Amino acid sequence: ESWIRFYLEGVERTATAAVAMAQRLAACFERDRSRLQDAGRVAGSALRVHHALCERPLASLAALSERTGLSLPATTAGMRALVELGVASEITGKRRNRVFAYDDHLAILSEGTEPL
């Protein structure tokens, strides 16, 4: 009986933490989506790139272009808006084949995973 209680307490804690993380991710996505709607002419492209980053928070411009159906120049313009707003950042330091990260999304997913 004590093992079952121990197991169920673990399941409860894990489920509670997962729900809290999902709620924080949803709030993050909505906050950033609201900020992007005011991005002017590139708002449409930026919102589509943002949506793709919500699904996969690390991506190259080519992968985002394929996922969104946008041209590479439109994807680049959308990503530039995300970078300027501080939503995403380029993480490779390269001029070609750059990879971008949705910073807050990854930060939320990484919480509690740091080594002691």
FIKOLFI-217484 format. One record per residue (C-alpha): residue number from 1; residue in one letter; chain; x, y, z. Coordinates in steps of 0.02 Angstrom, whole numbers. Layout:
% residues N
rec seq: NUM, type: A, mol: A, xx: X, yy: Y, zz: Z
...
//
This chain:
% residues 116
rec seq: 1, type: E, mol: A, xx: 0, yy: 0, zz: 0
rec seq: 2, type: S, mol: A, xx: 141, yy: 122, zz: 40
rec seq: 3, type: W, mol: A, xx: 219, yy: 91, zz: -132
rec seq: 4, type: I, mol: A, xx: 56, yy: 130, zz: -219
rec seq: 5, type: R, mol: A, xx: 38, yy: 291, zz: -119
rec seq: 6, type: F, mol: A, xx: 219, yy: 338, zz: -161
rec seq: 7, type: Y, mol: A, xx: 189, yy: 302, zz: -346
rec seq: 8, type: L, mol: A, xx: 26, yy: 401, zz: -352
rec seq: 9, type: E, mol: A, xx: 106, yy: 550, zz: -264
rec seq: 10, type: G, mol: A, xx: 241, yy: 550, zz: -398
rec seq: 11, type: V, mol: A, xx: 111, yy: 542, zz: -536
rec seq: 12, type: E, mol: A, xx: 15, yy: 686, zz: -456
rec seq: 13, type: R, mol: A, xx: 170, yy: 796, zz: -440
rec seq: 14, type: T, mol: A, xx: 224, yy: 760, zz: -619
rec seq: 15, type: A, mol: A, xx: 50, yy: 796, zz: -687
rec seq: 16, type: T, mol: A, xx: 36, yy: 957, zz: -587
rec seq: 17, type: A, mol: A, xx: 205, yy: 1016, zz: -651
rec seq: 18, type: A, mol: A, xx: 159, yy: 972, zz: -831
rec seq: 19, type: V, mol: A, xx: -4, yy: 1071, zz: -820
rec seq: 20, type: A, mol: A, xx: 87, yy: 1221, zz: -747
rec seq: 21, type: M, mol: A, xx: 217, yy: 1213, zz: -886
rec seq: 22, type: A, mol: A, xx: 83, yy: 1201, zz: -1020
rec seq: 23, type: Q, mol: A, xx: -7, yy: 1352, zz: -947
rec seq: 24, type: R, mol: A, xx: 155, yy: 1453, zz: -944
rec seq: 25, type: L, mol: A, xx: 194, yy: 1405, zz: -1124
rec seq: 26, type: A, mol: A, xx: 19, yy: 1455, zz: -1180
rec seq: 27, type: A, mol: A, xx: 36, yy: 1623, zz: -1091
rec seq: 28, type: C, mol: A, xx: 207, yy: 1650, zz: -1170
rec seq: 29, type: F, mol: A, xx: 141, yy: 1610, zz: -1345
rec seq: 30, type: E, mol: A, xx: -8, yy: 1727, zz: -1323
rec seq: 31, type: R, mol: A, xx: 100, yy: 1869, zz: -1254
rec seq: 32, type: D, mol: A, xx: 221, yy: 1859, zz: -1399
rec seq: 33, type: R, mol: A, xx: 81, yy: 1839, zz: -1527
rec seq: 34, type: S, mol: A, xx: 2, yy: 2000, zz: -1462
rec seq: 35, type: R, mol: A, xx: 168, yy: 2092, zz: -1477
rec seq: 36, type: L, mol: A, xx: 191, yy: 2031, zz: -1656
rec seq: 37, type: Q, mol: A, xx: 21, yy: 2092, zz: -1712
rec seq: 38, type: D, mol: A, xx: 89, yy: 2269, zz: -1697
rec seq: 39, type: A, mol: A, xx: 242, yy: 2231, zz: -1804
rec seq: 40, type: G, mol: A, xx: 175, yy: 2327, zz: -1953
rec seq: 41, type: R, mol: A, xx: 197, yy: 2266, zz: -2130
rec seq: 42, type: V, mol: A, xx: 285, yy: 2104, zz: -2082
rec seq: 43, type: A, mol: A, xx: 160, yy: 2054, zz: -1948
rec seq: 44, type: G, mol: A, xx: 81, yy: 1918, zz: -2056
rec seq: 45, type: S, mol: A, xx: 248, yy: 1835, zz: -2094
rec seq: 46, type: A, mol: A, xx: 308, yy: 1858, zz: -1916
rec seq: 47, type: L, mol: A, xx: 151, yy: 1776, zz: -1846
rec seq: 48, type: R, mol: A, xx: 171, yy: 1626, zz: -1962
rec seq: 49, type: V, mol: A, xx: 354, yy: 1606, zz: -1915
rec seq: 50, type: H, mol: A, xx: 307, yy: 1624, zz: -1731
rec seq: 51, type: H, mol: A, xx: 175, yy: 1488, zz: -1748
rec seq: 52, type: A, mol: A, xx: 305, yy: 1371, zz: -1824
rec seq: 53, type: L, mol: A, xx: 426, yy: 1410, zz: -1682
rec seq: 54, type: C, mol: A, xx: 290, yy: 1369, zz: -1555
rec seq: 55, type: E, mol: A, xx: 288, yy: 1194, zz: -1627
rec seq: 56, type: R, mol: A, xx: 478, yy: 1178, zz: -1641
rec seq: 57, type: P, mol: A, xx: 576, yy: 1308, zz: -1543
rec seq: 58, type: L, mol: A, xx: 740, yy: 1279, zz: -1637
rec seq: 59, type: A, mol: A, xx: 740, yy: 1297, zz: -1825
rec seq: 60, type: S, mol: A, xx: 835, yy: 1357, zz: -1977
rec seq: 61, type: L, mol: A, xx: 761, yy: 1485, zz: -2097
rec seq: 62, type: A, mol: A, xx: 746, yy: 1350, zz: -2231
rec seq: 63, type: A, mol: A, xx: 648, yy: 1236, zz: -2114
rec seq: 64, type: L, mol: A, xx: 536, yy: 1380, zz: -2060
rec seq: 65, type: S, mol: A, xx: 507, yy: 1429, zz: -2241
rec seq: 66, type: E, mol: A, xx: 454, yy: 1251, zz: -2280
rec seq: 67, type: R, mol: A, xx: 342, yy: 1238, zz: -2126
rec seq: 68, type: T, mol: A, xx: 256, yy: 1405, zz: -2153
rec seq: 69, type: G, mol: A, xx: 242, yy: 1400, zz: -2342
rec seq: 70, type: L, mol: A, xx: 323, yy: 1573, zz: -2349
rec seq: 71, type: S, mol: A, xx: 462, yy: 1619, zz: -2469
rec seq: 72, type: L, mol: A, xx: 636, yy: 1627, zz: -2394
rec seq: 73, type: P, mol: A, xx: 638, yy: 1819, zz: -2402
rec seq: 74, type: A, mol: A, xx: 468, yy: 1828, zz: -2314
rec seq: 75, type: T, mol: A, xx: 527, yy: 1703, zz: -2183
rec seq: 76, type: T, mol: A, xx: 685, yy: 1804, zz: -2157
rec seq: 77, type: A, mol: A, xx: 585, yy: 1965, zz: -2136
rec seq: 78, type: G, mol: A, xx: 468, yy: 1880, zz: -2012
rec seq: 79, type: M, mol: A, xx: 614, yy: 1811, zz: -1913
rec seq: 80, type: R, mol: A, xx: 698, yy: 1981, zz: -1913
rec seq: 81, type: A, mol: A, xx: 541, yy: 2051, zz: -1828
rec seq: 82, type: L, mol: A, xx: 548, yy: 1914, zz: -1697
rec seq: 83, type: V, mol: A, xx: 732, yy: 1948, zz: -1663
rec seq: 84, type: E, mol: A, xx: 704, yy: 2136, zz: -1652
rec seq: 85, type: L, mol: A, xx: 566, yy: 2109, zz: -1524
rec seq: 86, type: G, mol: A, xx: 677, yy: 1993, zz: -1422
rec seq: 87, type: V, mol: A, xx: 565, yy: 1842, zz: -1452
rec seq: 88, type: A, mol: A, xx: 696, yy: 1739, zz: -1545
rec seq: 89, type: S, mol: A, xx: 883, yy: 1742, zz: -1566
rec seq: 90, type: E, mol: A, xx: 1010, yy: 1672, zz: -1687
rec seq: 91, type: I, mol: A, xx: 1117, yy: 1541, zz: -1599
rec seq: 92, type: T, mol: A, xx: 1249, yy: 1483, zz: -1724
rec seq: 93, type: G, mol: A, xx: 1344, yy: 1645, zz: -1754
rec seq: 94, type: K, mol: A, xx: 1355, yy: 1602, zz: -1939
rec seq: 95, type: R, mol: A, xx: 1307, yy: 1703, zz: -2092
rec seq: 96, type: R, mol: A, xx: 1235, yy: 1550, zz: -2182
rec seq: 97, type: N, mol: A, xx: 1133, yy: 1403, zz: -2119
rec seq: 98, type: R, mol: A, xx: 1086, yy: 1499, zz: -1962
rec seq: 99, type: V, mol: A, xx: 979, yy: 1420, zz: -1828
rec seq: 100, type: F, mol: A, xx: 858, yy: 1522, zz: -1724
rec seq: 101, type: A, mol: A, xx: 789, yy: 1487, zz: -1551
rec seq: 102, type: Y, mol: A, xx: 626, yy: 1539, zz: -1470
rec seq: 103, type: D, mol: A, xx: 711, yy: 1592, zz: -1309
rec seq: 104, type: D, mol: A, xx: 569, yy: 1601, zz: -1183
rec seq: 105, type: H, mol: A, xx: 494, yy: 1438, zz: -1247
rec seq: 106, type: L, mol: A, xx: 659, yy: 1347, zz: -1222
rec seq: 107, type: A, mol: A, xx: 685, yy: 1429, zz: -1052
rec seq: 108, type: I, mol: A, xx: 518, yy: 1364, zz: -991
rec seq: 109, type: L, mol: A, xx: 554, yy: 1189, zz: -1058
rec seq: 110, type: S, mol: A, xx: 726, yy: 1190, zz: -977
rec seq: 111, type: E, mol: A, xx: 673, yy: 1240, zz: -802
rec seq: 112, type: G, mol: A, xx: 726, yy: 1114, zz: -672
rec seq: 113, type: T, mol: A, xx: 845, yy: 1024, zz: -789
rec seq: 114, type: E, mol: A, xx: 1004, yy: 1112, zz: -735
rec seq: 115, type: P, mol: A, xx: 1134, yy: 999, zz: -654
rec seq: 116, type: L, mol: A, xx: 1155, yy: 1022, zz: -467
//
